[in-house]
Amino acid sequence: MKVATVQTSGGSRVVRVEDDGSFRALALAGVDMRDVLAGRAIDVAETVDADAVLAPLRPGKIVAIGLNYLDHVRESGMDLPGEPLIFTKFTSSVIGTGEPIIFDPSFATRVDWEVELAVVIGRTARDVAADDALSYVFGYTVANDVSARDLQLGDGQWVRGKSLDTFCPLGPWITTADEVIDPQALSLTTRVDGELVQDSSTGEMIFSVAEIIAFCSRAFTLEVGDVILTGTPWGCGEFATPRRSLKDGEVVEVEVSGLGVLSNQVIAPGR
């Protein structure tokens, strides 16, 4: 099942995405995705006319994993991590498909793309074993971990450079875990103005989804509605020759096989 949050004339609604692309309400008006994840949904069997598809949810927290793809480690020239490298993005950075990525070029100049598999937590997880970790997953979605490399690398820690407003496109919907047979066998791609710039597989992950959940849950509680970004593969603009950064008017499309395409245009006046 695919579940989404859409904008209607009467406000936002949580819906099921049907095979024909139509939407059916999963909950009454005023119920958000985190309520649905917590089991407070009612299938009201009502067709919904949507004006736009929004970000599927506002996460309780975003847990992000750095340097988790072998091909990305190779292109960056950094050392192979011995354990998952954890950072966060502020939830205020979340936007949906079709919304613009906005930044001021006088403030951030080296803005980069990162396609990622995003994991949506469906049950409270604390100190869980890797063998059982996937049972805590509600579903999967697509993320673009947009990064201001000049801020990220200049600060010495990554939070500010990865948390600017609009720097976490998420969506277009959540595909429930039962439809993803193996999260380590998904293809990931990024296109900028139609040009393929990232093309890899979750099979390149250093630490699997299950291992990441287990590792995180030993340190802190993962709650219903939390989102884990599991890392990006090779092909980031920062490590291209010559280096490439996003420019005003460009359209970034990130895709994970079977989970949908997330598309956002860049607005960076003067860039």
N, C-alpha and C positions, 0 to 999 in steps of 0.2 A: 504494500500500500504506500502511496505517496501522499503526504499531508503538507499543506501549505497555509500561509496566512495571506489573505488578499484584502485589498481595499475595496469597499463597496460604497454606495451612496449613503448607507446608514452607519458606516464605520468599518473597522476591521473585523474579519471573520476567519475562523479556523476551518479549513475545508479539506476534503479528500479530492485528489486529482484523479478524475476518471480516465479511462483509456482513450476516450475521444477528445480529451483536453478540457472537458467541462469540469465544473466544480460543484461538489455537494457538501452542504454544511455538516461539520462534525460536532458542532456545539452551538449553543445559543449565542446571540450577540453579547459582547462583554466578557466572554471566556477566551483567554489567550492560550498560546501553545503550551506554556508551562503547566497550566491547569489540565490540559489534555494529556500531557505526559504523566501527570500525577493521577490519572484515571478519573478525572472529573468531566469527561466528555459525554455528550448524548448525541447519538447519530439521529439528527432530526429529519433526515431524508428530504432536505430542501435544496433545490437547485439554486445556486448563487451566481448572480451576474457580477463579475469583478471588473473594476476599473484599472487595477494594477496588482501585480504580485509583489508582496512586501518581503522583507527578510522573514524567514520562517519563525524565528523567535528572538527575543532579547535574552541572551544567556545569563545565568546567575554569575558565572565567571567563565573566562576564556583561558584555557591552559594551552600553551603553545610549545612545540618541541622544535628545537633548532638542530641543524646538521644531522638529519635523520635519514638521508639517502646517500648511498655509496657514491653515486654519480655526482651529487652536489658537493660532497666532501672532496672528491677528486678535482672538480673544476675550481673550487675555492682555495685549494692548497692548504686547507686547515687539517689539523690532526683528527684522526678517527676518535669520536667520543667513547669513553668506557662505560657510560651510562647516559640515559636520556638527559638532554640539556633543556631545562624548563625555563620558560619566561611567560609573560602574560601580555595580552592586549586589553586595553580598557573596553568595556562593553559599549561605551558611547561611540566607538569607531564602527559599529555594525550598520551596514546598509543592505538593501536588497538588490536583486537584478534590475537593471534599467535605471537605477539611481546613479548619479555622477560621482566619480572620485574627484574630490576637489582639494587643491593645495595651492599655496602661494609660492611661486618660484623664487621670491626674494627671501623666503624662509627655509624652504627645502628644495634642493635642486636635483639630487640623484634619487628619484622615486622609481621604484622597481616593482615588478610583479612576482607572485609566488603562488602557483596552483597548489592546493592542498586538499587531501581527504579530511573532512571534519566529522568527528564522532559526537553524537548527541547522547548524553547519559540519561537512562530511563529509570534507574533505581539507585538509591544511596549506596555508595561503595566506599568501604573503609577497610584497608588491609586485606584486599582480596587476592587470591591466587591467580596466576596467569591462566591456568587451565580453566578457571571459572569466569574469567574477566569479561568475555564477550556476552555473557548472560546479563550484564548490567547495561548493555547498549540498547537504546530505543531504536536508533537508526543512524543513517549517514547522510551527509550533504556535502556540498562543494564550497570551498572557501578560497579567497584570494588574500593572502597575507601581504597586503601592500606595505612597502617598507621604504622609508626615507633613509637611504644608506648613509648620507652625510651626517645625519643626526644619530643614527644607530651606531655607526662606527666611531663617530666623534665623541659620543657620550661615555663610551666604555661599558655601557649596558644598553639593552635594546628597547626598553619599554616606550620611551618617548617617540623614537623613530618609527615604531610600529603601531602607535596608538593615536595618531592624528585623526581627527574627525573624518569619516568616510573611508578609513583605511582597512576595514574588514568587511568587504562584500561577502554575503553568505546566502546560500540558496541554490536553485530557486525554490526547492522544497526539501523535505526530509523523506528519504526512502527508508521504510522500516527494515529492521535488521533481518527479518525472515526472507527478504528479497535479495539480500547480498550473501551469496553462498560462501565467498571467501574474500574478506577485505584485503588480503595480500595478493590478489590477482586482478587488480583494476588498473586500467590505463588512465594516465593523466596527460592533458595537453593544455597549452596556452597559445593563443593567437593574438597578435597585436596588429590591428588593421588587416586581418586576414592572413598574416604571415605566421607560420608555425615557429614558435620560439622555445617551447618546452614540449617534450614528448618522451614519456617514461612510464614506469609501472610501479605500483605499490610493492611489487616484489623486490624492488631495490631498497626498501626500508632496512635500516640497521636494526631498529627495535620495532617489533610488530605492534599492531593495535593492542593486542592482549597484554603484551609486555609493558606497554606504556601505561595502560590502565592500572595494572598491578603495581608498577613502580610509583605512580602518582599517589595511589590510594594508601601506600605505606606512610606517606608524608602528610597528607591532608585528605579530608573527606571530599569525595566527588558527589555532588548533589544532583537531584533531578533537574534537568534543564541546563546543566553545565555542558560546555562544548570543548572538545580537545582538537586542536589543529596538529596534525601528525607530521608536519615537515614538508619540504618541497624538493623536487628533483633538480637535475641540471637544467641549464638554460636561462638562468636569471640574467638580466641585462647588465648588472654590475660586473659580472665576470666574463662578459663578451669582449671580443677584440674587433673594433674599438668598443669601449664601454658605451652602453645604451641606456637611456632613461626615458620614462614616459613623458609625452609632450601633449600640449593642449589639443583637444579634438580627437586624439587617438581612442580607439575602442579596444578594450581588453576583454577577451573571452576565455574563461577557464572552464575546463570540462573534466569530469571523472566519469568513466564509462558506466552507463546505466543509471547515473544519478542526476544528469541534466547539465545544462550549460548556463553559466553565470556571465552576464554581459554588462559592462559598465563603460561609459565614456569618461574620458579625462577632461576636467575643466581646470586649466592652469593658465590664467590670463598672462600674456606676455612671454609665455614659454614657447 
